[in-house]
Each structure stands twice: as C-alpha cells, then as structure tokens.
Amino acid sequence: MELIIGGCFQGKLDYAKQRCKEAGICVREEEILDGGKMPAEEYRERTGAPVRILNHLHLVVRQYVETGKEQEIIPLLDRLLMKYPDMLIVCDEVGLGLVPVGETQQEYREAVGRTLCHLARQAVHMVRITAGIPLVIR
C-alpha cells in the first residue's frame, strides 16, 4: 500500500495515477474509489473491479464521523487492504490551518489523524505532495 498525503488540490490523484502507469497498470475510472462521491455504506459492499486507488480518504472518514460510526473506519480500511494490498490511498491533510469550529469538526480532524497514523505504519511507500512535487517520506 502506498499513502499519498498533502493539501487540497496539490496533484495527489495525478501522482497516484502516474505511479500506477509507471508500474505498468492502466487505471480505469471504476478502479478508483472516490470518498467524495460514494456513500459510506457502499464501501462495505465493494465488489467488481479491483481497487487501485482510494481517493479522498478524508471524506470517507468524515462520512463515518458524521454518522457516529468512527470506530468502523480502521476495520474497513484493513479489510480493503487485505483484499487490495497494492492500493494507493490519497488523503488531504486536514489538521493544518484553522482551529475547528465545533466538536464534530474536531472529532473529524482527530479521526483523520488517527487513520493516517494507522495507515502510515503499514505503508510501503509514503509521499507528501506539494504543488505537484512529491516529497518522499518513506
């Protein structure tokens, strides 16, 4: 698994697609799970095309926090990684900047941080993207 993090609109998904291309993998749209477009319940039932890229992980986390199911995030990701161990996970960094305005926002930022810590321990390769330029962390 590769973990790709960075600020919003920094080129993370393009980088993930390029990594796949370099590995000789042509990524089709149905092989990209998008946390901003898929309801949380559908992640549990994922079947069909392999998952090459999980984009917008932070939005998946947000869905689970907002529905009171935060404790299900890491087990869900662990199941996905068992099924797709070569998956690239793309996530915005959300704890850099404004102080959260309210309890739910604080819970969301903390949940994203805990989730990224969990994934970082497992990642074979980890990169932070800034202005389209990768900084290799691992």
N, CA, C and O atoms as a GROMACS GRO file, in nm:
protein
  552
    1MET      N    1   0.084  -0.118   0.000
    1MET     CA    2   0.000   0.000   0.000
    1MET      C    3   0.088   0.124   0.000
    1MET      O    4   0.191   0.130   0.067
    2GLU      N    5   0.045   0.221  -0.075
    2GLU     CA    6   0.114   0.349  -0.078
    2GLU      C    7   0.019   0.456  -0.025
    2GLU      O    8  -0.100   0.457  -0.058
    3LEU      N    9   0.072   0.544   0.056
    3LEU     CA   10  -0.007   0.652   0.115
    3LEU      C   11   0.042   0.783   0.058
    3LEU      O   12   0.161   0.815   0.064
    4ILE      N   13  -0.052   0.860   0.002
    4ILE     CA   14  -0.020   0.988  -0.061
    4ILE      C   15  -0.101   1.095   0.011
    4ILE      O   16  -0.224   1.092   0.011
    5ILE      N   17  -0.031   1.190   0.073
    5ILE     CA   18  -0.098   1.294   0.151
    5ILE      C   19  -0.056   1.431   0.098
    5ILE      O   20   0.039   1.443   0.020
    6GLY      N   21  -0.127   1.532   0.139
    6GLY     CA   22  -0.094   1.669   0.102
    6GLY      C   23  -0.216   1.757   0.113
    6GLY      O   24  -0.324   1.711   0.150
    7GLY      N   25  -0.198   1.883   0.082
    7GLY     CA   26  -0.309   1.978   0.088
    7GLY      C   27  -0.406   1.956  -0.027
    7GLY      O   28  -0.382   1.878  -0.119
    8CYS      N   29  -0.516   2.026  -0.018
    8CYS     CA   30  -0.621   2.018  -0.119
    8CYS      C   31  -0.570   2.071  -0.253
    8CYS      O   32  -0.501   2.173  -0.257
    9PHE      N   33  -0.603   2.002  -0.360
    9PHE     CA   34  -0.570   2.045  -0.498
    9PHE      C   35  -0.419   2.061  -0.521
    9PHE      O   36  -0.376   2.157  -0.584
   10GLN      N   37  -0.341   1.966  -0.471
   10GLN     CA   38  -0.196   1.972  -0.488
   10GLN      C   39  -0.143   1.872  -0.591
   10GLN      O   40  -0.023   1.867  -0.615
   11GLY      N   41  -0.232   1.792  -0.652
   11GLY     CA   42  -0.188   1.697  -0.754
   11GLY      C   43  -0.171   1.555  -0.704
   11GLY      O   44  -0.100   1.475  -0.766
   12LYS      N   45  -0.233   1.523  -0.593
   12LYS     CA   46  -0.217   1.389  -0.534
   12LYS      C   47  -0.272   1.278  -0.623
   12LYS      O   48  -0.206   1.176  -0.643
   13LEU      N   49  -0.393   1.297  -0.676
   13LEU     CA   50  -0.452   1.194  -0.761
   13LEU      C   51  -0.372   1.176  -0.890
   13LEU      O   52  -0.351   1.063  -0.935
   14ASP      N   53  -0.327   1.284  -0.948
   14ASP     CA   54  -0.243   1.274  -1.069
   14ASP      C   55  -0.116   1.195  -1.038
   14ASP      O   56  -0.072   1.113  -1.119
   15TYR      N   57  -0.058   1.220  -0.922
   15TYR     CA   58   0.062   1.147  -0.882
   15TYR      C   59   0.032   0.998  -0.867
   15TYR      O   60   0.109   0.914  -0.911
   16ALA      N   61  -0.082   0.967  -0.804
   16ALA     CA   62  -0.120   0.826  -0.785
   16ALA      C   63  -0.138   0.757  -0.921
   16ALA      O   64  -0.092   0.644  -0.940
   17LYS      N   65  -0.205   0.823  -1.013
   17LYS     CA   66  -0.224   0.766  -1.147
   17LYS      C   67  -0.090   0.746  -1.217
   17LYS      O   68  -0.069   0.645  -1.284
   18GLN      N   69   0.000   0.840  -1.201
   18GLN     CA   70   0.134   0.828  -1.261
   18GLN      C   71   0.210   0.711  -1.201
   18GLN      O   72   0.279   0.639  -1.273
   19ARG      N   73   0.199   0.691  -1.070
   19ARG     CA   74   0.265   0.577  -1.005
   19ARG      C   75   0.215   0.446  -1.064
   19ARG      O   76   0.293   0.354  -1.088
   20CYS      N   77   0.085   0.438  -1.086
   20CYS     CA   78   0.027   0.317  -1.146
   20CYS      C   79   0.081   0.298  -1.288
   20CYS      O   80   0.119   0.188  -1.327
   21LYS      N   81   0.083   0.406  -1.363
   21LYS     CA   82   0.132   0.399  -1.501
   21LYS      C   83   0.277   0.351  -1.505
   21LYS      O   84   0.314   0.268  -1.588
   22GLU      N   85   0.359   0.402  -1.415
   22GLU     CA   86   0.499   0.360  -1.407
   22GLU      C   87   0.513   0.213  -1.374
   22GLU      O   88   0.611   0.148  -1.412
   23ALA      N   89   0.414   0.158  -1.302
   23ALA     CA   90   0.414   0.016  -1.266
   23ALA      C   91   0.352  -0.069  -1.377
   23ALA      O   92   0.338  -0.191  -1.362
   24GLY      N   93   0.314  -0.004  -1.487
   24GLY     CA   94   0.256  -0.078  -1.599
   24GLY      C   95   0.108  -0.108  -1.582
   24GLY      O   96   0.055  -0.199  -1.646
   25ILE      N   97   0.041  -0.034  -1.494
   25ILE     CA   98  -0.101  -0.055  -1.467
   25ILE      C   99  -0.181   0.060  -1.526
   25ILE      O  100  -0.158   0.176  -1.493
   26CYS      N  101  -0.274   0.028  -1.612
   26CYS     CA  102  -0.365   0.128  -1.668
   26CYS      C  103  -0.488   0.133  -1.578
   26CYS      O  104  -0.566   0.038  -1.572
   27VAL      N  105  -0.506   0.243  -1.508
   27VAL     CA  106  -0.615   0.256  -1.411
   27VAL      C  107  -0.741   0.306  -1.482
   27VAL      O  108  -0.742   0.411  -1.545
   28ARG      N  109  -0.846   0.226  -1.470
   28ARG     CA  110  -0.977   0.266  -1.524
   28ARG      C  111  -1.053   0.341  -1.415
   28ARG      O  112  -1.025   0.323  -1.296
   29GLU      N  113  -1.148   0.423  -1.454
   29GLU     CA  114  -1.225   0.503  -1.357
   29GLU      C  115  -1.294   0.416  -1.252
   29GLU      O  116  -1.302   0.455  -1.136
   30GLU      N  117  -1.343   0.298  -1.292
   30GLU     CA  118  -1.413   0.212  -1.196
   30GLU      C  119  -1.317   0.148  -1.095
   30GLU      O  120  -1.362   0.083  -1.000
   31GLU      N  121  -1.187   0.166  -1.115
   31GLU     CA  122  -1.088   0.114  -1.021
   31GLU      C  123  -1.045   0.220  -0.919
   31GLU      O  124  -0.958   0.195  -0.836
   32ILE      N  125  -1.108   0.337  -0.926
   32ILE     CA  126  -1.079   0.445  -0.832
   32ILE      C  127  -1.203   0.465  -0.744
   32ILE      O  128  -1.309   0.503  -0.793
   33LEU      N  129  -1.188   0.439  -0.616
   33LEU     CA  130  -1.295   0.470  -0.520
   33LEU      C  131  -1.279   0.616  -0.481
   33LEU      O  132  -1.169   0.660  -0.447
   34ASP      N  133  -1.386   0.691  -0.486
   34ASP     CA  134  -1.380   0.833  -0.452
   34ASP      C  135  -1.465   0.859  -0.328
   34ASP      O  136  -1.587   0.848  -0.332
   35GLY      N  137  -1.399   0.894  -0.220
   35GLY     CA  138  -1.468   0.921  -0.095
   35GLY      C  139  -1.564   1.037  -0.101
   35GLY      O  140  -1.651   1.050  -0.015
   36GLY      N  141  -1.549   1.121  -0.200
   36GLY     CA  142  -1.639   1.234  -0.214
   36GLY      C  143  -1.765   1.201  -0.292
   36GLY      O  144  -1.858   1.281  -0.294
   37LYS      N  145  -1.768   1.086  -0.355
   37LYS     CA  146  -1.882   1.051  -0.439
   37LYS      C  147  -1.958   0.928  -0.394
   37LYS      O  148  -2.074   0.911  -0.430
   38MET      N  149  -1.895   0.841  -0.317
   38MET     CA  150  -1.956   0.714  -0.280
   38MET      C  151  -2.006   0.719  -0.135
   38MET      O  152  -1.929   0.752  -0.045
   39PRO      N  153  -2.133   0.686  -0.113
   39PRO     CA  154  -2.182   0.680   0.025
   39PRO      C  155  -2.106   0.576   0.106
   39PRO      O  156  -2.065   0.472   0.053
   40ALA      N  157  -2.088   0.603   0.233
   40ALA     CA  158  -2.010   0.516   0.321
   40ALA      C  159  -2.054   0.371   0.316
   40ALA      O  160  -1.971   0.281   0.319
   41GLU      N  161  -2.182   0.347   0.309
   41GLU     CA  162  -2.233   0.209   0.309
   41GLU      C  163  -2.180   0.128   0.192
   41GLU      O  164  -2.161   0.007   0.204
   42GLU      N  165  -2.154   0.193   0.078
   42GLU     CA  166  -2.109   0.120  -0.040
   42GLU      C  167  -1.967   0.066  -0.026
   42GLU      O  168  -1.931  -0.030  -0.094
   43TYR      N  169  -1.887   0.124   0.062
   43TYR     CA  170  -1.750   0.074   0.081
   43TYR      C  171  -1.752  -0.068   0.137
   43TYR      O  172  -1.667  -0.150   0.104
   44ARG      N  173  -1.851  -0.095   0.221
   44ARG     CA  174  -1.860  -0.228   0.281
   44ARG      C  175  -1.895  -0.334   0.178
   44ARG      O  176  -1.856  -0.450   0.192
   45GLU      N  177  -1.967  -0.294   0.076
   45GLU     CA  178  -2.019  -0.390  -0.023
   45GLU      C  179  -1.937  -0.391  -0.152
   45GLU      O  180  -1.981  -0.450  -0.250
   46ARG      N  181  -1.820  -0.330  -0.153
   46ARG     CA  182  -1.741  -0.314  -0.275
   46ARG      C  183  -1.712  -0.449  -0.340
   46ARG      O  184  -1.651  -0.537  -0.279
   47THR      N  185  -1.755  -0.464  -0.464
   47THR     CA  186  -1.727  -0.583  -0.544
   47THR      C  187  -1.697  -0.537  -0.685
   47THR      O  188  -1.708  -0.419  -0.716
   48GLY      N  189  -1.659  -0.629  -0.771
   48GLY     CA  190  -1.636  -0.593  -0.911
   48GLY      C  191  -1.491  -0.562  -0.938
   48GLY      O  192  -1.401  -0.637  -0.898
   49ALA      N  193  -1.467  -0.450  -1.004
   49ALA     CA  194  -1.332  -0.412  -1.046
   49ALA      C  195  -1.240  -0.399  -0.924
   49ALA      O  196  -1.285  -0.360  -0.816
   50PRO      N  197  -1.111  -0.431  -0.942
   50PRO     CA  198  -1.018  -0.414  -0.830
   50PRO      C  199  -1.005  -0.266  -0.794
   50PRO      O  200  -1.028  -0.179  -0.877
   51VAL      N  201  -0.968  -0.241  -0.670
   51VAL     CA  202  -0.946  -0.104  -0.626
   51VAL      C  203  -0.798  -0.074  -0.639
   51VAL      O  204  -0.716  -0.133  -0.569
   52ARG      N  205  -0.765   0.016  -0.728
   52ARG     CA  206  -0.625   0.057  -0.746
   52ARG      C  207  -0.594   0.180  -0.661
   52ARG      O  208  -0.487   0.192  -0.602
   53ILE      N  209  -0.693   0.272  -0.654
   53ILE     CA  210  -0.674   0.398  -0.582
   53ILE      C  211  -0.798   0.428  -0.498
   53ILE      O  212  -0.910   0.421  -0.546
   54LEU      N  213  -0.775   0.462  -0.371
   54LEU     CA  214  -0.881   0.516  -0.286
   54LEU      C  215  -0.852   0.664  -0.272
   54LEU      O  216  -0.758   0.703  -0.204
   55ASN      N  217  -0.933   0.746  -0.336
   55ASN     CA  218  -0.914   0.891  -0.337
   55ASN      C  219  -1.005   0.956  -0.234
   55ASN      O  220  -1.114   0.908  -0.206
   56HIS      N  221  -0.959   1.066  -0.178
   56HIS     CA  222  -1.036   1.144  -0.080
   56HIS      C  223  -1.071   1.062   0.045
   56HIS      O  224  -1.185   1.063   0.090
   57LEU      N  225  -0.972   0.994   0.099
   57LEU     CA  226  -0.994   0.918   0.222
   57LEU      C  227  -1.052   1.007   0.332
   57LEU      O  228  -1.137   0.961   0.409
   58HIS      N  229  -1.010   1.131   0.340
   58HIS     CA  230  -1.059   1.222   0.444
   58HIS      C  231  -1.211   1.238   0.437
   58HIS      O  232  -1.276   1.260   0.539
   59LEU      N  233  -1.268   1.229   0.316
   59LEU     CA  234  -1.414   1.241   0.303
   59LEU      C  235  -1.485   1.113   0.346
   59LEU      O  236  -1.599   1.117   0.393
   60VAL      N  237  -1.418   0.999   0.330
   60VAL     CA  238  -1.472   0.873   0.384
   60VAL      C  239  -1.478   0.884   0.536
   60VAL      O  240  -1.579   0.851   0.598
   61VAL      N  241  -1.369   0.931   0.595
   61VAL     CA  242  -1.363   0.947   0.740
   61VAL      C  243  -1.473   1.043   0.786
   61VAL      O  244  -1.541   1.017   0.885
   62ARG      N  245  -1.491   1.152   0.714
   62ARG     CA  246  -1.596   1.248   0.751
   62ARG      C  247  -1.734   1.183   0.754
   62ARG      O  248  -1.811   1.205   0.847
   63GLN      N  249  -1.764   1.102   0.653
   63GLN     CA  250  -1.894   1.034   0.649
   63GLN      C  251  -1.915   0.947   0.772
   63GLN      O  252  -2.022   0.947   0.833
   64TYR      N  253  -1.812   0.873   0.808
   64TYR     CA  254  -1.823   0.784   0.923
   64TYR      C  255  -1.834   0.862   1.054
   64TYR      O  256  -1.910   0.822   1.143
   65VAL      N  257  -1.761   0.971   1.069
   65VAL     CA  258  -1.770   1.052   1.190
   65VAL      C  259  -1.910   1.114   1.200
   65VAL      O  260  -1.970   1.114   1.307
   66GLU      N  261  -1.960   1.168   1.090
   66GLU     CA  262  -2.090   1.234   1.092
   66GLU      C  263  -2.206   1.137   1.120
   66GLU      O  264  -2.310   1.179   1.169
   67THR      N  265  -2.187   1.010   1.089
   67THR     CA  266  -2.292   0.911   1.116
   67THR      C  267  -2.268   0.836   1.247
   67THR      O  268  -2.339   0.740   1.278
   68GLY      N  269  -2.168   0.879   1.324
   68GLY     CA  270  -2.142   0.817   1.453
   68GLY      C  271  -2.078   0.678   1.444
   68GLY      O  272  -2.089   0.599   1.538
   69LYS      N  273  -2.013   0.649   1.333
   69LYS     CA  274  -1.954   0.516   1.313
   69LYS      C  275  -1.802   0.523   1.298
   69LYS      O  276  -1.743   0.442   1.227
   70GLU      N  277  -1.741   0.618   1.365
   70GLU     CA  278  -1.597   0.638   1.353
   70GLU      C  279  -1.517   0.510   1.381
   70GLU      O  280  -1.415   0.486   1.317
   71GLN      N  281  -1.563   0.430   1.476
   71GLN     CA  282  -1.491   0.308   1.513
   71GLN      C  283  -1.484   0.206   1.400
   71GLN      O  284  -1.407   0.110   1.408
   72GLU      N  285  -1.562   0.225   1.294
   72GLU     CA  286  -1.563   0.131   1.181
   72GLU      C  287  -1.462   0.165   1.072
   72GLU      O  288  -1.442   0.085   0.980
   73ILE      N  289  -1.398   0.281   1.080
   73ILE     CA  290  -1.309   0.326   0.972
   73ILE      C  291  -1.188   0.234   0.956
   73ILE      O  292  -1.164   0.183   0.847
   74ILE      N  293  -1.114   0.213   1.062
   74ILE     CA  294  -0.990   0.134   1.051
   74ILE      C  295  -1.020  -0.011   1.015
   74ILE      O  296  -0.950  -0.066   0.930
   75PRO      N  297  -1.119  -0.077   1.076
   75PRO     CA  298  -1.150  -0.213   1.030
   75PRO      C  299  -1.189  -0.219   0.882
   75PRO      O  300  -1.154  -0.314   0.812
   76LEU      N  301  -1.262  -0.118   0.835
   76LEU     CA  302  -1.298  -0.112   0.693
   76LEU      C  303  -1.173  -0.104   0.606
   76LEU      O  304  -1.160  -0.177   0.508
   77LEU      N  305  -1.083  -0.015   0.641
   77LEU     CA  306  -0.959   0.001   0.563
   77LEU      C  307  -0.874  -0.125   0.569
   77LEU      O  308  -0.815  -0.165   0.468
   78ASP      N  309  -0.868  -0.188   0.684
   78ASP     CA  310  -0.791  -0.312   0.696
   78ASP      C  311  -0.847  -0.421   0.604
   78ASP      O  312  -0.772  -0.496   0.542
   79ARG      N  313  -0.981  -0.429   0.596
   79ARG     CA  314  -1.043  -0.527   0.505
   79ARG      C  315  -1.012  -0.494   0.360
   79ARG      O  316  -0.981  -0.583   0.281
   80LEU      N  317  -1.021  -0.366   0.324
   80LEU     CA  318  -0.988  -0.326   0.186
   80LEU      C  319  -0.843  -0.357   0.154
   80LEU      O  320  -0.812  -0.404   0.044
   81LEU      N  321  -0.753  -0.332   0.248
   81LEU     CA  322  -0.611  -0.358   0.225
   81LEU      C  323  -0.579  -0.507   0.216
   81LEU      O  324  -0.487  -0.548   0.145
   82MET      N  325  -0.654  -0.588   0.288
   82MET     CA  326  -0.634  -0.733   0.276
   82MET      C  327  -0.674  -0.778   0.136
   82MET      O  328  -0.609  -0.865   0.077
   83LYS      N  329  -0.779  -0.719   0.083
   83LYS     CA  330  -0.828  -0.756  -0.050
   83LYS      C  331  -0.744  -0.691  -0.161
   83LYS      O  332  -0.721  -0.753  -0.265
   84TYR      N  333  -0.698  -0.568  -0.138
   84TYR     CA  334  -0.622  -0.492  -0.238
   84TYR      C  335  -0.493  -0.438  -0.176
   84TYR      O  336  -0.483  -0.318  -0.152
   85PRO      N  337  -0.394  -0.522  -0.149
   85PRO     CA  338  -0.274  -0.478  -0.077
   85PRO      C  339  -0.188  -0.377  -0.153
   85PRO      O  340  -0.105  -0.309  -0.092
   86ASP      N  341  -0.205  -0.367  -0.284
   86ASP     CA  342  -0.125  -0.275  -0.363
   86ASP      C  343  -0.196  -0.141  -0.388
   86ASP      O  344  -0.151  -0.061  -0.469
   87MET      N  345  -0.305  -0.119  -0.318
   87MET     CA  346  -0.385   0.001  -0.337
   87MET      C  347  -0.305   0.126  -0.299
   87MET      O  348  -0.222   0.122  -0.208
   88LEU      N  349  -0.331   0.235  -0.369
   88LEU     CA  350  -0.277   0.366  -0.335
   88LEU      C  351  -0.388   0.444  -0.265
   88LEU      O  352  -0.500   0.451  -0.316
   89ILE      N  353  -0.358   0.501  -0.151
   89ILE     CA  354  -0.457   0.576  -0.074
   89ILE      C  355  -0.418   0.723  -0.075
   89ILE      O  356  -0.306   0.760  -0.039
   90VAL      N  357  -0.513   0.807  -0.116
   90VAL     CA  358  -0.491   0.950  -0.130
   90VAL      C  359  -0.576   1.023  -0.027
   90VAL      O  360  -0.697   0.999  -0.017
   91CYS      N  361  -0.512   1.112   0.051
   91CYS     CA  362  -0.585   1.180   0.159
   91CYS      C  363  -0.535   1.323   0.175
   91CYS      O  364  -0.414   1.348   0.175
   92ASP      N  365  -0.629   1.416   0.188
   92ASP     CA  366  -0.592   1.553   0.221
   92ASP      C  367  -0.549   1.560   0.367
   92ASP      O  368  -0.604   1.490   0.452
   93GLU      N  369  -0.453   1.644   0.394
   93GLU     CA  370  -0.418   1.674   0.533
   93GLU      C  371  -0.518   1.778   0.582
   93GLU      O  372  -0.534   1.883   0.518
   94VAL      N  373  -0.584   1.751   0.691
   94VAL     CA  374  -0.691   1.841   0.736
   94VAL      C  375  -0.660   1.910   0.868
   94VAL      O  376  -0.739   1.993   0.912
   95GLY      N  377  -0.550   1.881   0.930
   95GLY     CA  378  -0.520   1.939   1.060
   95GLY      C  379  -0.428   2.059   1.054
   95GLY      O  380  -0.378   2.104   1.158
   96LEU      N  381  -0.404   2.111   0.936
   96LEU     CA  382  -0.312   2.223   0.922
   96LEU      C  383  -0.391   2.349   0.888
   96LEU      O  384  -0.443   2.359   0.776
   97GLY      N  385  -0.402   2.440   0.977
   97GLY     CA  386  -0.474   2.561   0.941
   97GLY      C  387  -0.567   2.608   1.050
   97GLY      O  388  -0.529   2.616   1.167
   98LEU      N  389  -0.691   2.638   1.012
   98LEU     CA  390  -0.788   2.695   1.104
   98LEU      C  391  -0.820   2.601   1.220
   98LEU      O  392  -0.823   2.479   1.205
   99VAL      N  393  -0.844   2.660   1.334
   99VAL     CA  394  -0.888   2.586   1.451
   99VAL      C  395  -1.032   2.543   1.426
   99VAL      O  396  -1.114   2.625   1.384
  100PRO      N  397  -1.065   2.416   1.451
  100PRO     CA  398  -1.201   2.369   1.424
  100PRO      C  399  -1.308   2.445   1.502
  100PRO      O  400  -1.288   2.482   1.617
  101VAL      N  401  -1.421   2.467   1.434
  101VAL     CA  402  -1.532   2.542   1.493
  101VAL      C  403  -1.638   2.442   1.535
  101VAL      O  404  -1.737   2.426   1.464
  102GLY      N  405  -1.622   2.379   1.644
  102GLY     CA  406  -1.723   2.286   1.690
  102GLY      C  407  -1.668   2.147   1.714
  102GLY      O  408  -1.563   2.109   1.663
  103GLU      N  409  -1.742   2.074   1.793
  103GLU     CA  410  -1.699   1.942   1.836
  103GLU      C  411  -1.687   1.843   1.720
  103GLU      O  412  -1.591   1.766   1.715
  104THR      N  413  -1.783   1.844   1.628
  104THR     CA  414  -1.779   1.749   1.516
  104THR      C  415  -1.657   1.771   1.429
  104THR      O  416  -1.593   1.676   1.385
  105GLN      N  417  -1.622   1.898   1.403
  105GLN     CA  418  -1.504   1.928   1.323
  105GLN      C  419  -1.377   1.880   1.393
  105GLN      O  420  -1.286   1.828   1.328
  106GLN      N  421  -1.371   1.897   1.523
  106GLN     CA  422  -1.256   1.849   1.599
  106GLN      C  423  -1.248   1.696   1.593
  106GLN      O  424  -1.140   1.641   1.572
  107GLU      N  425  -1.361   1.629   1.610
  107GLU     CA  426  -1.364   1.482   1.602
  107GLU      C  427  -1.318   1.436   1.464
  107GLU      O  428  -1.243   1.339   1.452
  108TYR      N  429  -1.365   1.504   1.361
  108TYR     CA  430  -1.328   1.470   1.223
  108TYR      C  431  -1.177   1.481   1.203
  108TYR      O  432  -1.114   1.389   1.150
  109ARG      N  433  -1.119   1.594   1.243
  109ARG     CA  434  -0.974   1.613   1.225
  109ARG      C  435  -0.895   1.509   1.303
  109ARG      O  436  -0.796   1.456   1.254
  110GLU      N  437  -0.939   1.479   1.424
  110GLU     CA  438  -0.870   1.378   1.504
  110GLU      C  439  -0.883   1.240   1.440
  110GLU      O  440  -0.787   1.162   1.441
  111ALA      N  441  -1.000   1.209   1.387
  111ALA     CA  442  -1.020   1.078   1.323
  111ALA      C  443  -0.934   1.063   1.198
  111ALA      O  444  -0.879   0.956   1.174
  112VAL      N  445  -0.921   1.169   1.119
  112VAL     CA  446  -0.834   1.164   1.002
  112VAL      C  447  -0.689   1.142   1.048
  112VAL      O  448  -0.617   1.062   0.989
  113GLY      N  449  -0.648   1.213   1.150
  113GLY     CA  450  -0.512   1.197   1.202
  113GLY      C  451  -0.484   1.055   1.251
  113GLY      O  452  -0.380   0.998   1.218
  114ARG      N  453  -0.576   0.999   1.329
  114ARG     CA  454  -0.559   0.861   1.377
  114ARG      C  455  -0.555   0.762   1.261
  114ARG      O  456  -0.476   0.667   1.261
  115THR      N  457  -0.641   0.784   1.164
  115THR     CA  458  -0.646   0.694   1.047
  115THR      C  459  -0.516   0.701   0.969
  115THR      O  460  -0.463   0.597   0.928
  116LEU      N  461  -0.465   0.820   0.948
  116LEU     CA  462  -0.338   0.834   0.876
  116LEU      C  463  -0.222   0.772   0.953
  116LEU      O  464  -0.132   0.712   0.893
  117CYS      N  465  -0.222   0.786   1.086
  117CYS     CA  466  -0.117   0.722   1.166
  117CYS      C  467  -0.122   0.570   1.149
  117CYS      O  468  -0.018   0.506   1.134
  118HIS      N  469  -0.241   0.514   1.151
  118HIS     CA  470  -0.258   0.370   1.134
  118HIS      C  471  -0.206   0.326   0.997
  118HIS      O  472  -0.134   0.227   0.987
  119LEU      N  473  -0.243   0.399   0.893
  119LEU     CA  474  -0.201   0.363   0.758
  119LEU      C  475  -0.051   0.386   0.737
  119LEU      O  476   0.014   0.307   0.667
  120ALA      N  477   0.004   0.491   0.795
  120ALA     CA  478   0.146   0.521   0.778
  120ALA      C  479   0.233   0.408   0.833
  120ALA      O  480   0.340   0.379   0.779
  121ARG      N  481   0.188   0.344   0.941
  121ARG     CA  482   0.265   0.231   0.996
  121ARG      C  483   0.270   0.114   0.900
  121ARG      O  484   0.364   0.035   0.904
  122GLN      N  485   0.170   0.102   0.813
  122GLN     CA  486   0.163  -0.011   0.720
  122GLN      C  487   0.217   0.020   0.581
  122GLN      O  488   0.250  -0.070   0.504
  123ALA      N  489   0.227   0.148   0.549
  123ALA     CA  490   0.262   0.188   0.412
  123ALA      C  491   0.403   0.145   0.374
  123ALA      O  492   0.498   0.159   0.450
  124VAL      N  493   0.413   0.091   0.254
  124VAL     CA  494   0.543   0.057   0.197
  124VAL      C  495   0.609   0.183   0.144
  124VAL      O  496   0.731   0.199   0.151
  125HIS      N  497   0.527   0.272   0.091
  125HIS     CA  498   0.575   0.396   0.031
  125HIS      C  499   0.480   0.507   0.076
  125HIS      O  500   0.358   0.490   0.072
  126MET      N  501   0.536   0.620   0.120
  126MET     CA  502   0.454   0.731   0.164
  126MET      C  503   0.513   0.860   0.111
  126MET      O  504   0.633   0.883   0.119
  127VAL      N  505   0.425   0.944   0.055
  127VAL     CA  506   0.468   1.067  -0.011
  127VAL      C  507   0.377   1.182   0.029
  127VAL      O  508   0.257   1.164   0.045
  128ARG      N  509   0.435   1.300   0.046
  128ARG     CA  510   0.356   1.423   0.064
  128ARG      C  511   0.373   1.502  -0.066
  128ARG      O  512   0.485   1.522  -0.114
  129ILE      N  513   0.261   1.545  -0.122
  129ILE     CA  514   0.263   1.621  -0.246
  129ILE      C  515   0.235   1.768  -0.215
  129ILE      O  516   0.138   1.801  -0.147
  130THR      N  517   0.322   1.856  -0.266
  130THR     CA  518   0.301   2.000  -0.253
  130THR      C  519   0.326   2.061  -0.390
  130THR      O  520   0.434   2.047  -0.447
  131ALA      N  521   0.225   2.130  -0.442
  131ALA     CA  522   0.235   2.195  -0.574
  131ALA      C  523   0.279   2.095  -0.681
  131ALA      O  524   0.356   2.128  -0.771
  132GLY      N  525   0.228   1.973  -0.669
  132GLY     CA  526   0.258   1.870  -0.768
  132GLY      C  527   0.394   1.803  -0.753
  132GLY      O  528   0.430   1.716  -0.832
  133ILE      N  529   0.470   1.843  -0.653
  133ILE     CA  530   0.604   1.787  -0.633
  133ILE      C  531   0.602   1.690  -0.516
  133ILE      O  532   0.562   1.726  -0.405
  134PRO      N  533   0.646   1.565  -0.541
  134PRO     CA  534   0.645   1.466  -0.432
  134PRO      C  535   0.766   1.481  -0.339
  134PRO      O  536   0.879   1.502  -0.383
  135LEU      N  537   0.738   1.470  -0.211
  135LEU     CA  538   0.842   1.462  -0.109
  135LEU      C  539   0.829   1.325  -0.046
  135LEU      O  540   0.732   1.297   0.024
  136VAL      N  541   0.926   1.239  -0.071
  136VAL     CA  542   0.918   1.100  -0.023
  136VAL      C  543   0.944   1.098   0.126
  136VAL      O  544   1.047   1.145   0.174
  137ILE      N  545   0.848   1.042   0.199
  137ILE     CA  546   0.862   1.026   0.344
  137ILE      C  547   0.916   0.887   0.375
  137ILE      O  548   1.001   0.868   0.463
  138ARG      N  549   0.864   0.789   0.301
  138ARG     CA  550   0.912   0.651   0.315
  138ARG      C  551   0.909   0.587   0.178
  138ARG      O  552   0.945   0.470   0.164
   0.00000   0.00000   0.00000
